Amino acid sequence: MVSNQFISTLLTLILAGLLLLAYPYFHSQAPFLQQHFKSYASLPSFLDNSTGSLLAADSLLYRDSVALGKILNTDSINATPKAYQVPNLASLSDYSGNFALQNFLEALQGGDHQIRVAYYGDSSIEGDLISQTVRDSLQRKFGGSGIGFMPIVSKTNGFRRSIRHYYSDNWYHCYIGRSNSKSKKRGISGEYFLTYSEIQIDTIKGDSLRADSIVITPPDQNYWISYRPTKLYPGTGTFPSARLFYGTPNYNDSLQVKGPVGQVRMSQTGTEQNYPLHYRNLVNELILSDSAVSKLRLQFDTPPSLPLYGLSLESHEGVIVDNFSSRGNLGPGLKYISKSVLQEFQNLLDYDLIVLQFGLNVTNPTLTDLSWYERDMVQTIEHYQEAFPNTSILIIGPSDKASKLGGKMRTDPSVPLINLALQRVAIKTQVAFFSLYEAMGGEGSMVDWVERKRPRLANFDYTHFNFKGAEIAGNYVFHYLMQALSEYEGGRPKAEEVSLH
């Protein structure tokens, strides 16, 4: 009897140990675990003296403006540059990577055609903050009008000032940080939208779309969205043209039929028109209007399995800047947008520049080891380089952020470390880098922007800009781009030589 109990206990302990050893692998392979739970180093990493100290996580991975001390194995990243030699500068702070903006700068010089920018970021750019100033400044100088890509629904429609966005409240919204069905692909923004409401009966998977979920179509079946321009900027007064982007339905869906997969009804001033939705590719396009409209309303009659991605409200020439904000995203969440979907969007939208502004959600005063973040961000950049081989990429480091340390609001000590880590990522991947932290004034600047600047430039969370502060930050980005253009026009920028230590 005692012997059986001992054997049972021993087997249980062995099984638990094996699960503990295997968990980091399962964590790295499962988006749900990455989005909701922390990981830790596997046994070999504990035994490796080069591994950094364990960091405590005080929140979920995608909780806004809170760092997760996620520990991964410190596998070395191949630092061999793709196109340029990288031996010695005195300091990493001397690296900007302006040479990597060549394709974008050539596009700015190229004349009457569309120049497109994808501006990705976390909550620091929500509501079109920062990007709306970059858009307006570029459009004033190089032409163009329209707001660019718009989602079907948005968490920030209530305070976004560059467009008026309304919608029915019955949409299903899958965003970065929310598990998605494997049968449905995320769009260019990392999101998709469905015409159904869901009651979940699976408490383990949370909000993932499972076959055992109960799907209920609301009685009115009235799914609609509406966009209206604003006069805040010269380029946002009308919608020069409109395109709708959507995916392909689930082939196992019993609602699927041959021919059109639903339809959309467009209402504009005094007119209505129905458009059938045909699908041939992972990403499909419907031209709704090829001439300027003052407002737009769409009503959808589509099956629950058809992912809708959003609209582009744009001019055919000049600069278009798309705001892709994802609250709580550290940056590597973008890897969950499949390369094939990104490539198909590139065929339709033709981006010249991709901006990645992340890092605020990594901050933690106790953070010392950022090797895991460098590795994940290098993989993210390489993912986008493979999908957009002829597109310039710019990393923007996080703004300053203050925390209460020793009873006083001070710069979170992890901010300059994150800034440096992202600069190292830029060097390893040979993309451009701009330090918003240094542009603000470096250490103590967020406290200054909140407590001493008048008018005040940031909110009392000591993390996010208000509208005025975001405008100033957007101008920093614009002037950085114009400085790069000036250097380019004065002679082709050469690769900057930097050694990584």
C-alpha positions in Angstrom: 0.0 0.0 0.0 2.7 2.4 1.0 4.8 1.3 -2.0 1.9 2.1 -4.4 1.4 5.5 -2.9 5.2 6.2 -3.2 5.2 5.2 -6.8 2.1 7.2 -7.6 3.6 10.3 -5.9 6.9 9.8 -7.7 5.3 9.5 -11.1 3.2 12.6 -10.4 6.3 14.6 -9.5 8.2 13.4 -12.6 5.2 14.3 -14.8 5.0 17.8 -13.2 8.7 18.3 -13.8 8.4 17.3 -17.4 5.5 19.7 -17.9 7.5 22.5 -16.2 10.5 21.8 -18.6 8.2 21.7 -21.7 6.1 24.8 -20.8 8.5 27.4 -22.4 8.3 25.5 -25.7 4.5 25.3 -25.6 4.4 29.0 -24.6 6.5 29.9 -27.6 4.2 28.0 -30.0 0.8 29.1 -28.6 -0.4 32.7 -29.1 -3.1 32.3 -26.4 -0.4 31.4 -23.8 1.8 34.3 -25.0 -1.1 36.7 -24.8 -2.3 35.8 -21.3 0.6 34.1 -19.3 4.2 34.7 -18.7 7.0 32.2 -19.6 10.3 31.5 -18.0 13.7 30.1 -18.9 14.0 26.4 -19.5 16.4 24.3 -17.5 19.4 24.8 -19.8 19.1 28.5 -19.5 19.0 28.3 -15.7 22.3 26.5 -15.9 23.9 29.0 -18.3 25.7 31.8 -16.5 25.1 34.2 -19.5 21.4 34.2 -18.9 20.0 37.3 -17.3 18.2 37.3 -13.9 14.6 36.4 -13.8 12.2 39.3 -13.9 8.9 39.4 -12.2 5.8 40.0 -14.3 3.1 42.1 -12.7 0.4 41.8 -15.4 -0.8 40.1 -18.5 1.2 40.4 -21.7 -1.1 42.8 -23.4 -2.2 44.9 -20.4 -1.7 48.5 -21.5 1.5 50.3 -20.3 2.6 47.6 -18.0 5.7 45.5 -18.6 5.9 41.8 -18.6 9.2 40.5 -17.5 9.1 37.7 -20.0 12.2 35.5 -19.9 13.3 33.6 -22.9 16.5 31.7 -23.8 19.2 34.2 -24.7 20.0 32.6 -28.1 22.4 34.8 -30.0 20.9 36.7 -32.9 22.8 36.7 -36.1 24.1 40.3 -36.2 25.5 40.0 -39.8 23.8 42.9 -41.7 21.8 42.1 -44.8 23.4 44.8 -47.0 25.9 46.9 -45.2 29.0 46.5 -43.1 28.7 47.3 -39.4 32.2 47.7 -37.7 32.8 50.9 -35.2 31.2 54.0 -33.9 31.9 55.4 -30.6 28.3 54.9 -29.3 25.0 53.3 -30.4 23.4 56.8 -30.0 25.3 57.8 -33.2 23.2 55.4 -35.3 20.1 56.6 -37.1 20.0 54.3 -40.1 18.8 57.1 -42.5 20.3 55.2 -45.4 17.6 52.5 -44.9 14.9 55.1 -45.8 16.1 55.3 -49.4 13.0 53.7 -51.0 10.7 56.0 -49.1 12.8 59.1 -49.8 12.9 58.2 -53.5 9.1 57.9 -53.5 8.8 61.4 -52.0 10.8 62.7 -54.9 8.9 60.6 -57.5 6.2 63.0 -58.7 2.4 62.4 -59.2 1.7 59.0 -57.6 0.5 57.7 -54.2 3.1 57.5 -51.4 1.9 55.3 -48.6 3.0 54.9 -45.0 1.8 52.2 -42.5 2.2 53.7 -39.0 2.0 50.9 -36.4 2.1 51.6 -32.7 0.6 50.9 -29.2 -1.7 53.1 -27.2 0.6 56.1 -27.8 -0.9 56.5 -31.3 -4.4 55.6 -30.4 -7.0 57.9 -31.9 -4.6 58.9 -34.6 -2.4 60.7 -32.1 1.0 61.5 -33.6 0.2 59.9 -36.9 -2.4 62.6 -37.7 0.3 65.3 -37.4 2.7 63.3 -39.5 0.0 62.8 -42.2 -1.0 66.4 -42.2 2.6 67.7 -42.4 3.5 65.3 -45.3 0.3 66.0 -47.2 0.9 69.8 -46.9 4.4 69.4 -48.4 3.9 66.5 -50.9 0.2 66.6 -51.6 -2.5 64.0 -51.0 -5.7 63.9 -49.0 -7.8 61.4 -47.1 -7.5 59.6 -43.8 -6.1 56.3 -45.2 -7.0 52.9 -43.8 -9.9 52.8 -41.3 -11.1 49.7 -39.3 -14.7 48.6 -39.3 -15.0 49.4 -35.6 -12.6 51.1 -33.2 -12.1 51.5 -29.4 -11.0 55.1 -30.0 -13.8 56.4 -32.2 -15.1 58.5 -29.3 -12.1 60.8 -29.1 -10.4 60.5 -32.6 -10.5 64.0 -34.1 -9.3 63.3 -37.7 -12.5 61.5 -38.7 -16.1 60.9 -37.4 -16.6 57.1 -37.1 -19.9 55.4 -36.0 -21.1 51.8 -36.1 -23.7 49.4 -34.8 -22.8 47.7 -31.5 -23.2 44.1 -32.7 -19.9 43.5 -34.5 -17.4 40.9 -33.4 -13.9 42.4 -33.2 -10.7 40.3 -33.1 -7.6 42.4 -32.4 -4.0 41.8 -31.4 -4.1 40.4 -27.9 -7.4 38.5 -28.6 -7.1 34.9 -29.8 -8.3 34.3 -33.3 -9.7 31.4 -35.1 -7.1 29.5 -37.2 -9.6 29.6 -40.1 -9.6 33.4 -40.2 -6.6 35.5 -41.1 -5.9 38.8 -39.4 -5.7 41.8 -41.7 -3.0 44.5 -42.2 -3.9 46.1 -38.9 -3.8 42.8 -37.0 -7.6 42.8 -36.8 -10.7 41.3 -38.4 -14.4 42.0 -38.0 -17.4 39.6 -38.2 -21.1 40.0 -38.5 -22.2 38.0 -35.6 -22.4 38.0 -31.8 -21.0 35.2 -29.8 -21.8 33.5 -26.5 -18.8 31.5 -25.3 -19.3 28.3 -23.5 -15.6 27.3 -23.4 -14.0 28.9 -20.3 -10.5 27.7 -21.2 -10.0 29.3 -24.5 -11.7 32.5 -23.5 -12.6 34.6 -26.5 -11.2 32.2 -29.2 -13.6 31.1 -31.9 -14.3 27.5 -31.4 -16.7 25.1 -33.0 -18.4 24.5 -29.7 -19.3 28.1 -29.3 -22.9 29.1 -29.7 -23.4 31.7 -32.5 -26.4 33.9 -32.3 -27.4 36.3 -35.1 -29.1 39.4 -33.6 -32.8 39.6 -34.7 -32.3 42.9 -36.6 -29.2 41.7 -38.5 -28.3 45.3 -38.9 -24.6 45.7 -39.2 -23.5 49.1 -40.4 -20.6 51.6 -40.3 -20.5 55.3 -41.0 -17.6 57.7 -41.7 -17.8 61.4 -41.9 -14.8 63.8 -42.6 -13.7 66.6 -40.4 -12.3 70.0 -41.1 -9.4 69.7 -38.6 -6.9 69.4 -41.4 -7.0 70.4 -45.0 -6.6 66.8 -46.2 -9.5 65.4 -44.1 -12.4 67.5 -45.5 -13.6 64.9 -48.0 -13.1 61.2 -48.9 -11.5 61.3 -52.4 -12.1 57.6 -53.0 -13.1 54.5 -51.0 -12.0 50.9 -51.1 -13.3 48.0 -49.0 -11.0 45.1 -48.0 -12.2 41.7 -46.9 -11.0 38.1 -46.7 -12.3 34.8 -47.7 -15.0 32.8 -45.9 -14.4 29.6 -44.0 -14.7 26.7 -46.5 -16.3 24.5 -43.9 -19.0 27.1 -43.2 -22.5 25.7 -44.0 -23.6 29.2 -45.0 -21.1 29.4 -47.9 -22.6 29.4 -51.4 -21.2 29.7 -54.8 -21.0 33.2 -56.3 -21.1 36.3 -54.2 -20.5 35.8 -50.5 -23.0 38.5 -49.3 -23.3 42.1 -50.3 -22.7 45.6 -49.0 -25.1 48.6 -49.5 -23.4 52.0 -49.7 -25.3 55.1 -48.9 -23.9 58.6 -49.7 -25.5 61.9 -50.3 -28.9 61.1 -51.9 -27.9 57.8 -53.4 -27.7 54.1 -52.5 -26.0 51.2 -54.3 -25.6 47.5 -53.6 -22.3 45.7 -54.3 -21.9 42.0 -54.3 -18.8 40.6 -52.5 -16.8 38.2 -54.6 -13.7 36.5 -53.3 -10.7 35.0 -55.1 -7.8 35.7 -52.8 -6.8 35.8 -49.1 -7.4 39.6 -49.3 -10.1 41.0 -51.7 -10.8 44.5 -52.7 -14.0 46.3 -53.6 -13.9 49.8 -55.1 -16.9 51.6 -53.5 -16.3 55.1 -54.9 -13.7 56.5 -57.3 -14.8 60.1 -56.7 -15.0 62.4 -53.7 -17.8 61.9 -51.2 -18.6 64.0 -48.1 -19.8 61.1 -46.0 -20.2 57.3 -46.3 -22.5 54.7 -44.8 -22.2 51.0 -45.4 -24.7 48.2 -44.4 -23.4 44.6 -44.6 -25.2 41.4 -45.4 -22.5 38.8 -45.0 -22.1 35.4 -43.5 -20.5 35.1 -40.1 -17.4 33.4 -41.6 -16.4 36.3 -43.8 -13.6 38.4 -42.2 -13.9 42.1 -43.0 -10.7 44.2 -42.6 -11.6 47.8 -43.2 -11.7 50.7 -45.7 -9.2 53.0 -47.3 -10.4 56.6 -47.8 -7.7 58.1 -49.9 -6.5 60.2 -52.8 -4.9 58.6 -55.8 -1.8 60.7 -55.5 0.2 62.3 -52.7 0.9 60.9 -49.2 -1.5 58.5 -47.4 -0.7 57.6 -43.7 -2.5 54.6 -42.2 -2.8 54.5 -38.4 -2.6 51.0 -37.0 -2.8 51.2 -33.3 -3.0 48.1 -31.0 -3.4 48.8 -27.4 -1.0 46.9 -25.1 1.0 45.5 -28.0 4.8 45.2 -27.2 5.5 45.0 -30.9 6.1 41.3 -31.5 2.3 40.8 -31.6 2.6 41.9 -35.3 4.2 38.5 -36.1 0.7 37.0 -35.9 -0.3 38.7 -39.1 0.6 36.1 -41.7 3.2 36.9 -44.3 0.9 35.9 -47.1 -1.8 38.4 -45.9 0.8 41.2 -45.6 2.1 40.4 -49.1 -1.5 40.5 -50.6 -2.1 43.8 -48.9 1.1 45.1 -50.3 -0.1 44.2 -53.8 -3.1 46.4 -53.2 -1.8 49.2 -51.1 1.9 49.4 -52.1 3.6 50.8 -48.9 6.7 52.9 -49.2 7.4 53.2 -45.5 6.5 51.1 -42.4 6.8 52.8 -39.0 6.9 50.7 -35.8 6.5 52.7 -32.6 6.6 50.4 -29.6 8.2 49.9 -26.2 5.9 51.6 -23.7 4.3 48.3 -22.7 7.7 46.8 -21.9 8.6 49.3 -19.2 9.2 48.1 -15.7 11.5 49.8 -13.1 13.0 46.4 -12.2 13.8 45.5 -15.8 17.5 44.8 -16.6 17.6 42.1 -19.2 16.1 42.9 -22.6 17.7 40.2 -24.7 14.3 38.5 -25.1 12.7 41.7 -26.4 15.6 42.3 -28.8 15.2 38.8 -30.2 11.4 39.1 -30.6 11.6 42.5 -32.3 14.4 41.3 -34.6 12.1 38.4 -35.7 9.2 40.9 -36.1 11.3 43.2 -38.3 12.5 40.3 -40.4 8.9 39.1 -40.8 8.0 42.5 -42.3 11.2 42.6 -44.4 10.3 39.3 -46.0 6.7 40.5 -46.7 7.8 44.0 -47.8 11.2 43.6 -49.4 11.2 47.0 -51.1 9.7 49.0 -48.3 11.7 51.2 -45.9 11.2 50.5 -42.2 11.6 53.0 -39.4 11.7 52.0 -35.7 10.6 54.8 -33.3 11.7 54.2 -29.7 9.2 54.9 -26.9 8.6 58.3 -25.4 9.7 59.0 -21.8 7.5 57.6 -19.1 7.6 58.4 -15.4 7.0 56.2 -12.3 7.0 57.0 -8.6 10.4 56.0 -7.4 11.5 56.9 -3.9 8.3 58.9 -3.4 9.0 61.1 -6.5 7.9 60.9 -10.1 11.0 60.1 -12.2 11.8 58.6 -15.5 11.3 54.8 -15.4 14.8 53.5 -15.6 13.8 50.9 -18.1 12.9 53.5 -20.7 16.5 54.3 -21.9 17.3 50.6 -21.8 14.3 49.8 -24.1 15.3 52.7 -26.3 18.8 51.2 -26.6 17.5 47.7 -27.2 15.4 49.0 -30.1 18.3 50.8 -31.5 20.3 47.5 -31.4 17.4 45.9 -33.2 17.6 48.6 -35.9 21.3 48.0 -36.3 20.9 44.2 -36.5 18.2 44.4 -39.1 19.6 47.5 -40.9 16.5 49.7 -40.6 16.1 53.3 -39.6 15.8 54.4 -36.0 14.5 57.6 -34.3 14.6 58.2 -30.5 11.4 59.9 -29.4 12.8 59.7 -25.8 15.8 61.8 -26.7 13.7 64.2 -28.9 11.5 64.9 -25.9 14.6 65.8 -23.8 15.6 62.5 -22.4 15.5 61.8 -18.6 12.9 63.7 -16.7 11.2 65.0 -19.9 7.8 63.4 -19.2 7.6 64.9 -15.7 8.5 68.2 -17.3 5.8 67.8 -20.0 3.1 67.0 -17.3 4.1 69.3 -14.5 5.9 72.3 -15.9 5.0 72.8 -19.6 2.1 75.2 -20.3 -0.1 74.2 -21.9 0.4 70.8 -20.4 1.6 68.3 -23.0 0.9 64.9 -21.4 -1.7 63.2 -19.2 -1.4 62.5 -15.4 -0.6 58.9 -16.1 2.9 60.2 -17.0 2.8 57.9 -20.0 0.5 59.2 -22.8 0.5 62.5 -24.6 -2.5 64.7 -24.8 -3.5 66.2 -28.2 -1.0 69.1 -27.9 1.8 66.8 -26.8 1.0 64.3 -29.6 1.2 67.2 -32.1 4.7 68.1 -30.9 5.8 64.5 -31.0 4.4 64.1 -34.5 6.4 67.2 -35.6 9.5 65.6 -34.2 8.9 62.6 -36.4 8.1 64.8 -39.5 11.3 66.8 -39.0 13.3 63.7 -38.6 12.0 62.5 -42.0 12.7 65.8 -43.6 16.2 65.9 -42.3 16.7 62.4 -43.8 15.3 63.7 -47.1 17.7 66.7 -47.0 20.7 64.4 -46.4 19.5 62.2 -49.2 19.2 65.1 -51.6 22.6 66.2 -50.7 24.1 62.9 -51.5 23.1 59.3 -51.1 23.5 58.4 -47.3 26.1 55.7 -46.6 25.7 52.9 -44.2 26.6 53.8 -40.6 29.3 51.7 -39.0 28.4 50.6 -35.5 29.8 47.8 -33.3 27.4 46.1 -31.0 28.7 45.6 -27.4 
